[in-house]
């Protein structure tokens, strides 16, 4: 919970205000004059300061001046309390950098509204979110506060999708973005000759289906569940708000959407220039790494899907897998593959 530093020389106001803030859920530290308040802030930086102006030892203007000059405290949201109502006093406070100004006596609603408004304005997005560990909900909560996107949908439940079930078909209207919570999804395009070409492969923590929304076009491919999966839907209106309503939110959302774009570009280059053995080895490593911590984990994927990921015929894939099995790099069975020596597989040059 956020920590508020309350600097007020009037005992009655200080104790009653601290009690109200504590009941609201804030952590409250108090000081009876400006000097003690500054010392408290230097010892532990608060999330917000509520400060009286007329105080002994060091008045509120002096406190704010010290905050502005100290790199450790500069930028902390600062709300002045005062019994003065003259515009010149308010103007002086604002010129010094105060974020808000409450005139005594103030109501509980006025105080709590001013605090929540300042905290929301000064809240920042994290530099990164772990999308495989609940980061999507954390980002959406932060985006709602930072970007003031109160109309974002509260429905973030996961929708189950059965193995081999279509998520959408090529040519369907794009109405939402999809986030993989569990399982795996492939996007595929069928050639005129009836051959299936895998255009994307998405696991937990990845988004898909957003390019059609960006281009205002139907889906250029189909999406199919490779495993029993769970997907979170982000409606088109929420997608637009996250991208366009607030620059900081939009920039972070683009970063999250991009995900492994650079990795996918490298995969395309590898398909064009690397040998079949190198491409198969890289594909096995990509599928192995998310479960590397589990020694019993195996790769379970249809050989046709593997061949499409590598960009080769199934026969060539099977022949290469057999060679890896004979060399002790993998354990090959009809139903699964276990990577036995990932380092050798990674370092090998073919």
C-alpha positions in Angstrom: 0.0 0.0 0.0 1.1 3.6 -0.7 2.9 5.5 2.1 1.8 9.1 2.9 3.9 11.5 4.9 1.6 14.0 6.8 3.3 17.1 8.0 1.0 19.2 10.2 1.7 21.1 13.5 -2.0 21.1 14.7 -2.3 17.9 16.8 -6.0 17.5 16.3 -5.9 17.8 12.5 -2.7 15.6 12.3 -4.2 12.8 14.4 -7.6 12.8 12.8 -6.3 13.0 9.3 -3.8 10.2 10.0 -6.6 8.0 11.4 -8.8 8.6 8.3 -5.9 7.8 5.9 -5.1 4.6 7.9 -8.7 3.4 7.8 -8.6 4.0 4.0 -5.7 1.6 3.7 -2.7 4.0 3.4 0.5 3.6 5.4 0.8 7.0 7.3 3.9 8.6 8.8 3.5 11.9 10.6 5.7 14.9 11.5 4.8 18.0 13.6 7.0 20.4 11.7 8.7 20.8 8.4 12.2 19.9 9.7 11.0 16.6 11.1 9.1 16.0 8.0 12.1 16.4 5.7 14.1 14.1 8.0 11.4 11.5 7.8 11.3 11.7 4.0 15.0 11.4 3.7 15.0 8.3 5.9 12.2 6.7 3.9 10.9 8.2 0.7 7.1 8.5 0.8 4.7 8.0 -2.2 2.9 11.3 -1.4 3.3 14.3 1.0 0.5 16.2 2.6 2.0 19.4 4.2 0.7 22.4 6.1 2.1 25.7 5.1 2.2 27.8 8.3 4.4 25.8 10.7 7.2 26.5 13.2 10.9 25.7 12.5 10.4 25.2 8.7 7.2 26.1 6.9 5.6 24.2 4.0 7.2 26.4 1.3 10.6 25.5 2.8 9.8 21.8 2.8 8.7 21.9 -0.8 11.9 23.8 -1.8 14.1 21.1 -0.1 12.1 18.4 -1.9 12.7 20.1 -5.3 16.4 20.5 -4.7 17.0 16.9 -3.4 17.3 14.3 -6.2 16.0 11.7 -3.8 12.8 13.5 -3.1 12.2 15.5 -6.3 9.0 14.4 -8.1 7.2 13.1 -5.0 3.5 14.3 -5.3 3.0 17.2 -2.9 -0.4 18.5 -1.5 -0.5 21.7 0.5 -2.9 22.2 3.4 -3.6 25.7 4.6 -6.2 27.9 6.3 -5.3 30.7 3.9 -7.6 31.4 1.0 -5.8 34.2 -0.8 -4.9 33.6 -4.4 -1.4 34.9 -3.9 -0.6 32.1 -1.4 -2.1 29.4 -3.8 -0.1 30.9 -6.7 3.1 30.8 -4.7 2.6 27.2 -3.8 1.9 26.2 -7.4 4.9 28.2 -8.7 7.1 26.2 -6.3 5.7 23.0 -7.8 2.9 21.9 -5.5 0.5 19.4 -7.2 -2.6 20.3 -5.3 -3.9 22.7 -2.7 -6.6 22.0 0.0 -8.1 24.8 2.1 -9.0 24.0 5.7 -11.5 22.9 6.7 -11.7 20.2 4.0 -14.1 17.3 3.7 -13.0 13.6 3.8 -14.1 13.2 0.2 -12.0 16.2 -0.9 -8.9 14.9 0.8 -9.3 11.3 -0.5 -10.1 12.5 -4.0 -7.1 14.7 -4.1 -4.8 11.9 -2.9 -6.1 9.3 -5.3 -5.9 11.7 -8.2 -2.3 12.6 -7.5 -1.2 9.0 -7.0 -2.9 8.0 -10.3 -1.2 10.8 -12.1 2.2 9.9 -10.8 1.9 6.2 -11.1 4.3 4.7 -13.6 4.3 1.6 -15.8 6.9 -1.0 -15.0 9.7 -1.3 -17.5 8.7 -4.8 -18.2 6.0 -7.4 -17.3 6.4 -11.1 -17.1 3.6 -12.2 -19.3 4.1 -15.9 -18.3 3.5 -15.1 -14.6 0.4 -13.0 -14.4 1.9 -9.9 -16.1 -1.0 -9.3 -18.4 -3.4 -8.5 -15.6 -0.7 -6.5 -13.9 -0.2 -4.4 -17.0 -3.9 -3.9 -17.6 -4.4 -2.7 -14.0 -1.5 -0.3 -14.4 -2.7 0.9 -17.8 -6.2 1.6 -16.3 -4.6 3.8 -13.6 -1.8 5.5 -15.5 -3.8 6.0 -18.7 -7.1 6.7 -16.9 -8.7 4.0 -19.0 -11.6 3.3 -16.7 -13.6 1.8 -19.5 -11.3 -1.1 -20.1 -13.2 -4.4 -19.9 -13.1 -6.1 -16.5 -13.6 -9.5 -18.2 -10.2 -11.1 -18.2 -11.3 -14.7 -17.7 -9.6 -17.4 -19.7 -11.5 -19.2 -22.4 -10.8 -22.9 -22.9 -10.0 -24.1 -26.4 -9.8 -27.8 -27.2 -6.9 -29.4 -29.1 -7.4 -29.0 -32.9 -10.2 -26.5 -32.3 -10.3 -23.4 -34.7 -9.9 -20.1 -32.9 -10.6 -18.2 -36.1 -10.5 -18.9 -39.9 -8.8 -17.2 -42.7 -11.0 -14.4 -44.0 -12.9 -14.0 -40.7 -13.5 -10.5 -39.4 -10.9 -9.4 -36.7 -12.8 -8.5 -33.5 -10.2 -9.1 -30.8 -6.6 -9.8 -29.8 -5.8 -13.2 -28.3 -3.4 -13.9 -25.4 -2.2 -17.4 -24.8 -2.4 -18.2 -21.0 -1.8 -21.9 -21.4 -1.2 -24.3 -24.2 0.0 -23.6 -27.8 -1.6 -22.1 -30.9 -0.5 -22.2 -34.5 -1.5 -19.9 -37.3 -1.7 -21.6 -40.7 -2.3 -20.7 -44.3 -3.4 -23.2 -46.9 -1.8 -23.0 -50.3 -3.6 -23.5 -53.6 -2.2 -27.0 -53.8 -3.7 -27.8 -50.4 -0.5 -27.7 -48.4 -0.5 -26.3 -44.9 2.0 -23.5 -44.2 2.6 -22.6 -40.5 2.8 -18.8 -40.3 3.2 -18.6 -36.5 3.5 -20.6 -33.4 2.5 -19.1 -30.0 2.9 -20.3 -26.4 2.1 -19.0 -23.0 2.7 -15.2 -22.6 2.3 -14.4 -26.3 -0.3 -12.4 -28.3 -1.6 -13.2 -31.7 -4.3 -12.1 -34.1 -3.6 -8.4 -33.8 -2.1 -7.7 -37.2 -5.5 -7.9 -38.8 -6.9 -5.3 -36.3 -4.0 -3.0 -37.0 -4.5 -3.2 -40.7 -8.4 -3.2 -40.5 -8.4 -6.4 -42.6 -9.9 -9.9 -42.3 -7.5 -12.5 -40.8 -4.9 -13.5 -43.4 -4.6 -17.0 -41.9 -6.3 -19.4 -39.5 -5.6 -20.1 -35.9 -5.8 -23.6 -34.5 -5.1 -25.0 -31.0 -2.2 -27.4 -31.0 -2.9 -28.5 -27.4 -5.8 -27.9 -25.0 -5.3 -24.2 -24.3 -6.7 -21.2 -22.5 -7.0 -17.8 -24.2 -7.7 -14.4 -22.8 -9.6 -12.1 -25.2 -8.8 -8.4 -25.5 -11.8 -6.7 -27.3 -11.1 -4.4 -30.3 -12.2 -1.3 -28.3 -9.8 -2.1 -25.5 -7.0 -2.8 -28.0 -7.6 0.7 -29.6 -7.6 2.4 -26.1 -4.4 0.6 -25.1 -2.6 1.7 -28.3 -4.0 5.3 -28.7 -5.3 6.9 -25.6 -2.1 7.3 -23.6 1.4 7.5 -25.2 3.2 5.7 -22.3 0.6 2.9 -22.2 0.7 2.6 -26.0 4.4 2.3 -26.1 4.5 -0.4 -23.4 1.7 -2.3 -25.1 3.5 -2.3 -28.4 6.6 -3.6 -26.6 4.5 -6.5 -25.1 2.8 -7.2 -28.5 6.1 -7.3 -30.3 7.3 -10.1 -28.0 9.6 -12.3 -30.0 9.4 -10.5 -33.3 13.1 -10.3 -33.6 13.4 -14.0 -32.8 10.9 -14.7 -35.6 12.8 -12.6 -38.1 15.9 -14.7 -37.2 14.0 -17.9 -37.7 12.9 -16.8 -41.2 16.6 -16.0 -42.1 17.6 -19.4 -40.8 15.0 -21.1 -42.9 16.5 -19.4 -45.9 20.2 -19.9 -45.3 20.9 -22.6 -42.7 21.2 -26.3 -43.4 18.4 -28.7 -42.6 20.3 -30.1 -39.6 20.9 -26.7 -38.2 17.2 -25.7 -38.6 15.9 -28.9 -37.0 18.4 -28.4 -34.1 17.2 -24.8 -33.6 13.6 -25.8 -33.7 14.1 -28.5 -31.1 15.9 -26.0 -28.8 13.1 -23.4 -29.1 10.6 -26.1 -28.1 12.8 -27.4 -25.4 13.8 -24.2 -23.6 10.4 -23.3 -22.0 10.5 -26.6 -20.1 14.3 -26.9 -19.6 14.0 -26.9 -15.8 12.0 -30.2 -15.9 14.3 -33.1 -16.7 11.3 -35.3 -17.5 9.8 -32.8 -20.0 9.3 -33.9 -23.6 8.5 -32.2 -26.9 5.1 -33.4 -28.1 4.2 -32.0 -31.6 3.1 -33.6 -34.8 5.9 -34.4 -37.2 4.0 -32.4 -39.9 3.9 -29.4 -37.7 7.6 -29.7 -36.9 8.3 -30.0 -40.6 6.3 -26.8 -41.3 8.1 -24.9 -38.6 11.5 -25.9 -40.0 10.4 -25.3 -43.6 11.1 -28.8 -45.0 9.3 -32.0 -46.1 8.2 -34.4 -43.3 10.5 -37.1 -44.7 13.5 -34.8 -44.4 12.6 -34.0 -40.8 12.1 -37.6 -39.8 15.5 -38.5 -41.4 17.3 -35.7 -39.5 15.6 -36.6 -36.2 16.7 -40.2 -36.7 20.3 -39.1 -37.1 20.1 -37.0 -33.9 18.7 -40.0 -32.1 21.6 -42.2 -33.3 24.1 -39.5 -32.2 22.7 -39.4 -28.6 21.4 -35.9 -28.9 17.7 -36.7 -28.5 15.5 -39.6 -27.4 13.0 -40.3 -30.2 9.8 -42.2 -29.8 6.6 -42.2 -31.9 4.8 -39.9 -29.5 7.5 -37.6 -28.1 11.1 -36.3 -28.3 13.3 -35.7 -25.3 16.4 -33.5 -25.7 19.3 -35.2 -24.0 22.2 -32.9 -24.8 21.0 -29.3 -25.4 24.5 -27.8 -25.3 25.9 -30.2 -27.9 22.8 -29.6 -30.0 23.3 -25.8 -29.6 27.1 -25.8 -30.4 27.0 -28.3 -33.3 27.9 -27.0 -36.8 26.3 -28.6 -39.8 
